[in-house]
Amino acid sequence: QVQLVESGGGLVQPGGSLRLSCATSRTIFSFDAMGWYRQAPGKQRELVAGFQNGGITNYADSVKGRFTISRDDAKNTVYLQMNSLKPEDTAVYYCRGRDKIYGNYYWGQGTQVTVSS
């Protein structure tokens, strides 16, 4: 069974930084796309940042210039570096991977990020 496990969330003051990690139970190359999503209370889940094998990355307009998605293939881990955090970034952050062969999606359990003074 494929598992994606997020970590790194927490409470941070406005302007602070956090780095989220998403560890996968199998090689990242078995996914043709991976991304970070977030869901704030009362809102729909939205894409924050993602990449496709082949190097294409995309970001939500609200996080461009502040967040960076990256990967460590040797560790089968995807990261989300979040800088200049704002209260509106408060949400549960989820990692998602799309199976390269079958096209089905796998989600992590989520990690809470709270930006507050």
TIZA-833119 format. One record per atom (N, C-alpha, C): residue in three letters; atom name; x, y, z. Coordinates in pm, whole numbers. Layout:
N
{node "ALA"; "CA"; {X; Y; Z}},
...
END
This chain:
117
{node "GLN"; "N"; {85; -118; 0}},
{node "GLN"; "CA"; {0; 0; 0}},
{node "GLN"; "C"; {89; 124; 0}},
{node "VAL"; "N"; {56; 219; -87}},
{node "VAL"; "CA"; {134; 341; -98}},
{node "VAL"; "C"; {100; 434; 17}},
{node "GLN"; "N"; {202; 489; 78}},
{node "GLN"; "CA"; {181; 586; 185}},
{node "GLN"; "C"; {258; 714; 157}},
{node "LEU"; "N"; {193; 825; 187}},
{node "LEU"; "CA"; {255; 956; 185}},
{node "LEU"; "C"; {239; 1013; 325}},
{node "VAL"; "N"; {348; 1052; 386}},
{node "VAL"; "CA"; {344; 1099; 524}},
{node "VAL"; "C"; {402; 1239; 532}},
{node "GLU"; "N"; {317; 1335; 569}},
{node "GLU"; "CA"; {362; 1473; 582}},
{node "GLU"; "C"; {413; 1500; 724}},
{node "SER"; "N"; {503; 1594; 734}},
{node "SER"; "CA"; {552; 1640; 863}},
{node "SER"; "C"; {603; 1783; 848}},
{node "GLY"; "N"; {628; 1847; 961}},
{node "GLY"; "CA"; {687; 1979; 958}},
{node "GLY"; "C"; {593; 2094; 987}},
{node "GLY"; "N"; {465; 2065; 1002}},
{node "GLY"; "CA"; {372; 2172; 1033}},
{node "GLY"; "C"; {388; 2222; 1175}},
{node "GLY"; "N"; {317; 2330; 1206}},
{node "GLY"; "CA"; {324; 2384; 1340}},
{node "GLY"; "C"; {271; 2525; 1346}},
{node "LEU"; "N"; {300; 2590; 1456}},
{node "LEU"; "CA"; {258; 2728; 1479}},
{node "LEU"; "C"; {377; 2820; 1452}},
{node "VAL"; "N"; {356; 2922; 1373}},
{node "VAL"; "CA"; {463; 3015; 1340}},
{node "VAL"; "C"; {405; 3156; 1335}},
{node "GLN"; "N"; {487; 3254; 1367}},
{node "GLN"; "CA"; {443; 3393; 1362}},
{node "GLN"; "C"; {442; 3445; 1219}},
{node "PRO"; "N"; {361; 3544; 1191}},
{node "PRO"; "CA"; {363; 3605; 1057}},
{node "PRO"; "C"; {504; 3650; 1021}},
{node "GLY"; "N"; {542; 3623; 897}},
{node "GLY"; "CA"; {676; 3654; 851}},
{node "GLY"; "C"; {775; 3540; 870}},
{node "GLY"; "N"; {734; 3438; 943}},
{node "GLY"; "CA"; {823; 3325; 970}},
{node "GLY"; "C"; {826; 3224; 857}},
{node "SER"; "N"; {900; 3116; 881}},
{node "SER"; "CA"; {919; 3012; 779}},
{node "SER"; "C"; {894; 2874; 838}},
{node "LEU"; "N"; {854; 2784; 751}},
{node "LEU"; "CA"; {842; 2643; 784}},
{node "LEU"; "C"; {880; 2562; 662}},
{node "ARG"; "N"; {928; 2441; 686}},
{node "ARG"; "CA"; {952; 2349; 575}},
{node "ARG"; "C"; {873; 2222; 600}},
{node "LEU"; "N"; {785; 2192; 508}},
{node "LEU"; "CA"; {706; 2070; 515}},
{node "LEU"; "C"; {777; 1960; 437}},
{node "SER"; "N"; {761; 1838; 486}},
{node "SER"; "CA"; {817; 1722; 418}},
{node "SER"; "C"; {706; 1622; 387}},
{node "CYS"; "N"; {720; 1554; 276}},
{node "CYS"; "CA"; {628; 1447; 238}},
{node "CYS"; "C"; {712; 1326; 200}},
{node "ALA"; "N"; {714; 1228; 287}},
{node "ALA"; "CA"; {791; 1107; 262}},
{node "ALA"; "C"; {701; 1002; 198}},
{node "THR"; "N"; {747; 944; 89}},
{node "THR"; "CA"; {668; 843; 18}},
{node "THR"; "C"; {724; 705; 46}},
{node "SER"; "N"; {636; 605; 37}},
{node "SER"; "CA"; {676; 467; 68}},
{node "SER"; "C"; {735; 397; -54}},
{node "ARG"; "N"; {742; 468; -166}},
{node "ARG"; "CA"; {805; 410; -285}},
{node "ARG"; "C"; {872; 522; -363}},
{node "THR"; "N"; {947; 488; -463}},
{node "THR"; "CA"; {1024; 587; -536}},
{node "THR"; "C"; {936; 697; -594}},
{node "ILE"; "N"; {987; 819; -586}},
{node "ILE"; "CA"; {915; 932; -642}},
{node "ILE"; "C"; {892; 912; -791}},
{node "PHE"; "N"; {979; 840; -857}},
{node "PHE"; "CA"; {967; 822; -1002}},
{node "PHE"; "C"; {847; 734; -1040}},
{node "SER"; "N"; {783; 675; -940}},
{node "SER"; "CA"; {661; 599; -969}},
{node "SER"; "C"; {539; 691; -976}},
{node "PHE"; "N"; {561; 819; -946}},
{node "PHE"; "CA"; {455; 919; -959}},
{node "PHE"; "C"; {490; 1009; -1077}},
{node "ASP"; "N"; {394; 1043; -1160}},
{node "ASP"; "CA"; {424; 1135; -1269}},
{node "ASP"; "C"; {390; 1279; -1232}},
{node "ALA"; "N"; {331; 1297; -1117}},
{node "ALA"; "CA"; {304; 1432; -1067}},
{node "ALA"; "C"; {290; 1425; -916}},
{node "MET"; "N"; {343; 1527; -849}},
{node "MET"; "CA"; {326; 1537; -705}},
{node "MET"; "C"; {301; 1682; -671}},
{node "GLY"; "N"; {230; 1702; -562}},
{node "GLY"; "CA"; {200; 1840; -527}},
{node "GLY"; "C"; {159; 1856; -382}},
{node "TRP"; "N"; {158; 1980; -341}},
{node "TRP"; "CA"; {110; 2019; -209}},
{node "TRP"; "C"; {-22; 2094; -225}},
{node "TYR"; "N"; {-117; 2056; -144}},
{node "TYR"; "CA"; {-248; 2120; -141}},
{node "TYR"; "C"; {-275; 2169; 0}},
{node "ARG"; "N"; {-370; 2259; 13}},
{node "ARG"; "CA"; {-408; 2302; 147}},
{node "ARG"; "C"; {-558; 2325; 154}},
{node "GLN"; "N"; {-608; 2312; 274}},
{node "GLN"; "CA"; {-750; 2335; 297}},
{node "GLN"; "C"; {-768; 2410; 427}},
{node "ALA"; "N"; {-822; 2530; 415}},
{node "ALA"; "CA"; {-853; 2612; 531}},
{node "ALA"; "C"; {-998; 2584; 574}},
{node "PRO"; "N"; {-1031; 2611; 699}},
{node "PRO"; "CA"; {-1168; 2586; 746}},
{node "PRO"; "C"; {-1272; 2658; 661}},
{node "GLY"; "N"; {-1371; 2584; 616}},
{node "GLY"; "CA"; {-1478; 2641; 537}},
{node "GLY"; "C"; {-1444; 2668; 392}},
{node "LYS"; "N"; {-1325; 2625; 350}},
{node "LYS"; "CA"; {-1284; 2649; 212}},
{node "LYS"; "C"; {-1253; 2518; 141}},
{node "GLN"; "N"; {-1250; 2526; 9}},
{node "GLN"; "CA"; {-1215; 2408; -70}},
{node "GLN"; "C"; {-1065; 2384; -67}},
{node "ARG"; "N"; {-1029; 2260; -86}},
{node "ARG"; "CA"; {-888; 2227; -97}},
{node "ARG"; "C"; {-833; 2287; -226}},
{node "GLU"; "N"; {-714; 2345; -218}},
{node "GLU"; "CA"; {-655; 2411; -334}},
{node "GLU"; "C"; {-510; 2369; -354}},
{node "LEU"; "N"; {-468; 2374; -479}},
{node "LEU"; "CA"; {-329; 2346; -510}},
{node "LEU"; "C"; {-241; 2461; -463}},
{node "VAL"; "N"; {-135; 2428; -395}},
{node "VAL"; "CA"; {-37; 2528; -353}},
{node "VAL"; "C"; {83; 2527; -447}},
{node "ALA"; "N"; {139; 2410; -467}},
{node "ALA"; "CA"; {257; 2395; -553}},
{node "ALA"; "C"; {264; 2252; -601}},
{node "GLY"; "N"; {313; 2234; -723}},
{node "GLY"; "CA"; {322; 2099; -776}},
{node "GLY"; "C"; {428; 2088; -883}},
{node "PHE"; "N"; {468; 1967; -911}},
{node "PHE"; "CA"; {560; 1944; -1021}},
{node "PHE"; "C"; {522; 1815; -1092}},
{node "GLN"; "N"; {562; 1811; -1219}},
{node "GLN"; "CA"; {545; 1691; -1300}},
{node "GLN"; "C"; {682; 1640; -1337}},
{node "ASN"; "N"; {697; 1509; -1347}},
{node "ASN"; "CA"; {823; 1455; -1394}},
{node "ASN"; "C"; {850; 1512; -1532}},
{node "GLY"; "N"; {968; 1565; -1550}},
{node "GLY"; "CA"; {997; 1642; -1669}},
{node "GLY"; "C"; {1032; 1784; -1632}},
{node "GLY"; "N"; {1010; 1817; -1503}},
{node "GLY"; "CA"; {1060; 1945; -1453}},
{node "GLY"; "C"; {961; 2058; -1447}},
{node "ILE"; "N"; {837; 2037; -1490}},
{node "ILE"; "CA"; {740; 2146; -1488}},
{node "ILE"; "C"; {690; 2167; -1346}},
{node "THR"; "N"; {701; 2290; -1297}},
{node "THR"; "CA"; {647; 2324; -1166}},
{node "THR"; "C"; {544; 2435; -1179}},
{node "ASN"; "N"; {451; 2438; -1086}},
{node "ASN"; "CA"; {353; 2545; -1087}},
{node "ASN"; "C"; {316; 2580; -943}},
{node "TYR"; "N"; {277; 2705; -925}},
{node "TYR"; "CA"; {245; 2757; -793}},
{node "TYR"; "C"; {115; 2836; -798}},
{node "ALA"; "N"; {43; 2834; -688}},
{node "ALA"; "CA"; {-72; 2923; -675}},
{node "ALA"; "C"; {-21; 3067; -674}},
{node "ASP"; "N"; {-95; 3158; -732}},
{node "ASP"; "CA"; {-54; 3297; -736}},
{node "ASP"; "C"; {-29; 3352; -596}},
{node "SER"; "N"; {-104; 3305; -501}},
{node "SER"; "CA"; {-95; 3359; -365}},
{node "SER"; "C"; {36; 3323; -294}},
{node "VAL"; "N"; {109; 3224; -347}},
{node "VAL"; "CA"; {232; 3182; -280}},
{node "VAL"; "C"; {356; 3204; -366}},
{node "LYS"; "N"; {340; 3248; -488}},
{node "LYS"; "CA"; {456; 3270; -576}},
{node "LYS"; "C"; {554; 3367; -511}},
{node "GLY"; "N"; {680; 3329; -517}},
{node "GLY"; "CA"; {784; 3412; -459}},
{node "GLY"; "C"; {806; 3388; -311}},
{node "ARG"; "N"; {716; 3313; -247}},
{node "ARG"; "CA"; {730; 3284; -104}},
{node "ARG"; "C"; {752; 3136; -76}},
{node "PHE"; "N"; {688; 3050; -155}},
{node "PHE"; "CA"; {696; 2905; -135}},
{node "PHE"; "C"; {778; 2843; -246}},
{node "THR"; "N"; {849; 2735; -212}},
{node "THR"; "CA"; {927; 2661; -310}},
{node "THR"; "C"; {907; 2512; -289}},
{node "ILE"; "N"; {871; 2442; -395}},
{node "ILE"; "CA"; {860; 2297; -389}},
{node "ILE"; "C"; {990; 2236; -440}},
{node "SER"; "N"; {1034; 2130; -374}},
{node "SER"; "CA"; {1157; 2064; -417}},
{node "SER"; "C"; {1146; 1915; -383}},
{node "ARG"; "N"; {1246; 1839; -426}},
{node "ARG"; "CA"; {1241; 1696; -405}},
{node "ARG"; "C"; {1380; 1642; -379}},
{node "ASP"; "N"; {1387; 1534; -303}},
{node "ASP"; "CA"; {1510; 1461; -283}},
{node "ASP"; "C"; {1481; 1318; -326}},
{node "ASP"; "N"; {1525; 1282; -445}},
{node "ASP"; "CA"; {1492; 1151; -501}},
{node "ASP"; "C"; {1551; 1038; -418}},
{node "ALA"; "N"; {1668; 1060; -363}},
{node "ALA"; "CA"; {1733; 955; -285}},
{node "ALA"; "C"; {1655; 925; -157}},
{node "LYS"; "N"; {1589; 1026; -105}},
{node "LYS"; "CA"; {1511; 1008; 18}},
{node "LYS"; "C"; {1363; 986; -9}},
{node "ASN"; "N"; {1325; 986; -137}},
{node "ASN"; "CA"; {1183; 972; -173}},
{node "ASN"; "C"; {1097; 1072; -96}},
{node "THR"; "N"; {1142; 1195; -96}},
{node "THR"; "CA"; {1076; 1298; -17}},
{node "THR"; "C"; {1057; 1424; -100}},
{node "VAL"; "N"; {941; 1484; -82}},
{node "VAL"; "CA"; {910; 1612; -145}},
{node "VAL"; "C"; {896; 1716; -34}},
{node "TYR"; "N"; {946; 1835; -61}},
{node "TYR"; "CA"; {945; 1941; 40}},
{node "TYR"; "C"; {865; 2061; -8}},
{node "LEU"; "N"; {819; 2136; 89}},
{node "LEU"; "CA"; {760; 2267; 60}},
{node "LEU"; "C"; {822; 2366; 157}},
{node "GLN"; "N"; {909; 2450; 105}},
{node "GLN"; "CA"; {968; 2556; 185}},
{node "GLN"; "C"; {875; 2677; 180}},
{node "MET"; "N"; {832; 2721; 297}},
{node "MET"; "CA"; {737; 2832; 305}},
{node "MET"; "C"; {801; 2946; 381}},
{node "ASN"; "N"; {818; 3058; 314}},
{node "ASN"; "CA"; {877; 3177; 374}},
{node "ASN"; "C"; {774; 3290; 376}},
{node "SER"; "N"; {803; 3390; 456}},
{node "SER"; "CA"; {716; 3508; 466}},
{node "SER"; "C"; {571; 3467; 486}},
{node "LEU"; "N"; {551; 3380; 581}},
{node "LEU"; "CA"; {417; 3326; 603}},
{node "LEU"; "C"; {320; 3433; 651}},
{node "LYS"; "N"; {196; 3417; 607}},
{node "LYS"; "CA"; {89; 3510; 641}},
{node "LYS"; "C"; {-23; 3434; 713}},
{node "PRO"; "N"; {-104; 3506; 790}},
{node "PRO"; "CA"; {-216; 3438; 857}},
{node "PRO"; "C"; {-307; 3362; 759}},
{node "GLU"; "N"; {-320; 3414; 639}},
{node "GLU"; "CA"; {-406; 3347; 540}},
{node "GLU"; "C"; {-346; 3218; 485}},
{node "ASP"; "N"; {-222; 3188; 522}},
{node "ASP"; "CA"; {-163; 3058; 485}},
{node "ASP"; "C"; {-204; 2948; 582}},
{node "THR"; "N"; {-273; 2986; 689}},
{node "THR"; "CA"; {-318; 2887; 786}},
{node "THR"; "C"; {-411; 2787; 721}},
{node "ALA"; "N"; {-378; 2659; 735}},
{node "ALA"; "CA"; {-457; 2552; 672}},
{node "ALA"; "C"; {-395; 2418; 708}},
{node "VAL"; "N"; {-465; 2313; 672}},
{node "VAL"; "CA"; {-405; 2180; 674}},
{node "VAL"; "C"; {-343; 2159; 537}},
{node "TYR"; "N"; {-219; 2119; 536}},
{node "TYR"; "CA"; {-145; 2099; 412}},
{node "TYR"; "C"; {-133; 1950; 384}},
{node "TYR"; "N"; {-164; 1915; 260}},
{node "TYR"; "CA"; {-165; 1776; 217}},
{node "TYR"; "C"; {-68; 1755; 101}},
{node "CYS"; "N"; {-11; 1639; 98}},
{node "CYS"; "CA"; {73; 1596; -13}},
{node "CYS"; "C"; {-9; 1499; -99}},
{node "ARG"; "N"; {8; 1510; -229}},
{node "ARG"; "CA"; {-63; 1420; -320}},
{node "ARG"; "C"; {31; 1373; -430}},
{node "GLY"; "N"; {18; 1246; -464}},
{node "GLY"; "CA"; {95; 1190; -573}},
{node "GLY"; "C"; {3; 1117; -670}},
{node "ARG"; "N"; {35; 1125; -799}},
{node "ARG"; "CA"; {-44; 1056; -901}},
{node "ARG"; "C"; {37; 940; -958}},
{node "ASP"; "N"; {-21; 822; -950}},
{node "ASP"; "CA"; {48; 703; -996}},
{node "ASP"; "C"; {80; 713; -1145}},
{node "LYS"; "N"; {203; 683; -1180}},
{node "LYS"; "CA"; {251; 701; -1316}},
{node "LYS"; "C"; {185; 605; -1414}},
{node "ILE"; "N"; {151; 487; -1366}},
{node "ILE"; "CA"; {98; 384; -1455}},
{node "ILE"; "C"; {-55; 386; -1458}},
{node "TYR"; "N"; {-116; 391; -1339}},
{node "TYR"; "CA"; {-261; 376; -1331}},
{node "TYR"; "C"; {-336; 508; -1320}},
{node "GLY"; "N"; {-266; 615; -1289}},
{node "GLY"; "CA"; {-330; 745; -1285}},
{node "GLY"; "C"; {-410; 774; -1160}},
{node "ASN"; "N"; {-413; 683; -1064}},
{node "ASN"; "CA"; {-488; 710; -942}},
{node "ASN"; "C"; {-405; 797; -848}},
{node "TYR"; "N"; {-475; 860; -754}},
{node "TYR"; "CA"; {-411; 956; -665}},
{node "TYR"; "C"; {-397; 900; -524}},
{node "TYR"; "N"; {-290; 941; -461}},
{node "TYR"; "CA"; {-266; 906; -322}},
{node "TYR"; "C"; {-248; 1035; -243}},
{node "TRP"; "N"; {-309; 1037; -124}},
{node "TRP"; "CA"; {-301; 1154; -37}},
{node "TRP"; "C"; {-237; 1118; 96}},
{node "GLY"; "N"; {-168; 1215; 152}},
{node "GLY"; "CA"; {-121; 1201; 288}},
{node "GLY"; "C"; {-231; 1239; 385}},
{node "GLN"; "N"; {-199; 1230; 512}},
{node "GLN"; "CA"; {-300; 1256; 616}},
{node "GLN"; "C"; {-311; 1405; 650}},
{node "GLY"; "N"; {-215; 1482; 606}},
{node "GLY"; "CA"; {-218; 1626; 630}},
{node "GLY"; "C"; {-137; 1668; 751}},
{node "THR"; "N"; {-91; 1792; 746}},
{node "THR"; "CA"; {-19; 1851; 858}},
{node "THR"; "C"; {-69; 1995; 876}},
{node "GLN"; "N"; {-96; 2033; 999}},
{node "GLN"; "CA"; {-154; 2163; 1028}},
{node "GLN"; "C"; {-46; 2271; 1029}},
{node "VAL"; "N"; {-74; 2380; 959}},
{node "VAL"; "CA"; {10; 2499; 964}},
{node "VAL"; "C"; {-76; 2614; 1014}},
{node "THR"; "N"; {-31; 2676; 1121}},
{node "THR"; "CA"; {-102; 2789; 1179}},
{node "THR"; "C"; {-8; 2908; 1186}},
{node "VAL"; "N"; {-50; 3017; 1123}},
{node "VAL"; "CA"; {30; 3140; 1123}},
{node "VAL"; "C"; {-45; 3243; 1207}},
{node "SER"; "N"; {11; 3274; 1320}},
{node "SER"; "CA"; {-57; 3363; 1413}},
{node "SER"; "C"; {44; 3424; 1510}},
{node "SER"; "N"; {15; 3546; 1550}},
{node "SER"; "CA"; {100; 3611; 1650}},
{node "SER"; "C"; {44; 3588; 1790}},
END
